[in-house]
Structures are given as C-alpha cells and as structure tokens.
C-alpha cells in the first residue's frame, strides 16, 4: 500500500502559497473563496498546482491539479486526506485512468465539491 499521493495532497494543503499567503483547507473549499478564475499555487517551494472552478452535470467542482513523477501501482492509502476532509465533505472516491482523480463530495451549500487531479509527468 502506498501513501505517496496522500502525502503529495497533504503537502499542497499545508504549504500552498497564493500571493505569498497560505490558503487553509476551510477557505480553499469555500464558495466565497472561488470566483471562477483559474488560480496558480506554489507549494513545497517550487512545485506548482492549479485550481479552477468547473461546472459539471453533477454540480460545481473545484479541480486542483497536481503533478508527480510516478503514480504507484497497487492500493493507495489516503489516511491524511480522510482526516482532513471529514469536517467538510461526506464521501471520497478514487478513479484511475490516465490520471488519478480523487473526488470529495459535500452537501454543504457554502462549500465546493473537490476533485484532486494527479497527473503523472511534467506539465
């Protein structure tokens, strides 16, 4: 079992910078924070992530795109993510195709559904 993707997401959430300020998880998933623009974050000093608001048939989503060199084969563990999202989102699902999609669903009208899109390779 591998937790490298979980640690990548946790690293983004704890060290992200947007205009030299860290954006907390509660603020990041709030509808008040998102205004439809694509936002470029830095994290871990030099890594880059993008976040954008998407309208989909099943609701509004905040898609956060992260890159990694390798997505491990086999069972993935998301211990940190499960602990982090328990107060804001009620369900988590993982889809693996070309990219890895981790979807977090919420029933709270003030929060956004979140999808972490983990892309293998450089962008």
N, C-alpha and C positions, 0 to 999 in steps of 0.2 A: 504494500500500500504506500502511496506517495502523497506527501503533503506540500510539494513544491509550488503548485498553483495556489493553494491556500495561503502559503507564506507570501507569494507574489501579490495577491489581493490585499492581504493584511499590511504589507509594506506600502502599497499605494495608499490605503486608507490612513495610515498613521503618519506618512512622510510627505503627502502630496502638498504641492505649493501652487497657488493661483495668485498671481500678482504678489508674490513673496509672503503669502499668508496661508496657513494650513486651514483646510476646509474639513470640519468634523463630519462624521458619518451622518448624524442627525440633520445637519444643514445640507449636506450633499444630496440626500434623498427627498428633501422638502420641495414641494411645488413652488414655494416662494423663491427658492434659490434659482431654479431653472427658468429661463425665459426664452427658450427656443434656439439660442445660439450654440454653436459648437465651442467648447472650451478646451484649451490645451493646458494640461497639468504637467509639471515635472515632479518626479519623486525619486527617492534614493540618490539625490544629487544630479544625475544626468539622464535618467530614464524619462521617457515621455509617454503620456497617456492622453487620449481624447475622450471627451464626454459630450454626448449630444442627445437632444430630445427627439424622440421618434413617435409618430402616430401610427398605430398598427390596428388591425381589425379587432384585436382583443384588448385594446386600451392604449394608454400613453406609457412610454418607457423612457428611462434614462439609460442609454447604452454607453458603457465605459469600455473602451478598447485598450487592452494591454498587450504587449509583445513579450515573447520569451524565446529563448533559443531552441527549447525542446519541450514538447508535451509528453510526459511519461505515459507509457502504455500500462494498462492494468487498472486496478481500482484506485480511485482518487479519494483522498480524505479532505474534508472541509471543516475541521474542528473549530478553528478560529472564526471562520465565516458564520458558522451556525450560532456561535455565542454572540457574535456582533449583531446579526440581523434579527434575533429573537424578539426584540422590543419594537421593531418597525415593520417586519414582514412575517407572514404566516407560513409560507411554503417556499421550498427551494427545489429546483430541478436542474439536471445536468444533461446537456446534449452534446454529443461529439460527432462531428462530421469532419470537414476540412479544418474548421476552427472549433474551439471548445466554447460552449455557451453555458453560463451559469445564470439561471433566471430566479429572481426573487419577487414574489407576488405580495401585494399589500391590499388590504381592504380599506385603509385609511384614506379618505378623500384628500387630505393635505399632503400625502406622500406619493412618490412615483414608484411604479414597478421598476425594477433594476435588472439589467442584463449585463453581466461581465462577458465581453467577447475577448477570449485569449487567442491571439494569433501567433502561430509559430513562424519564426523568421524575422528578419529586419524589415521595417517599414520606413 
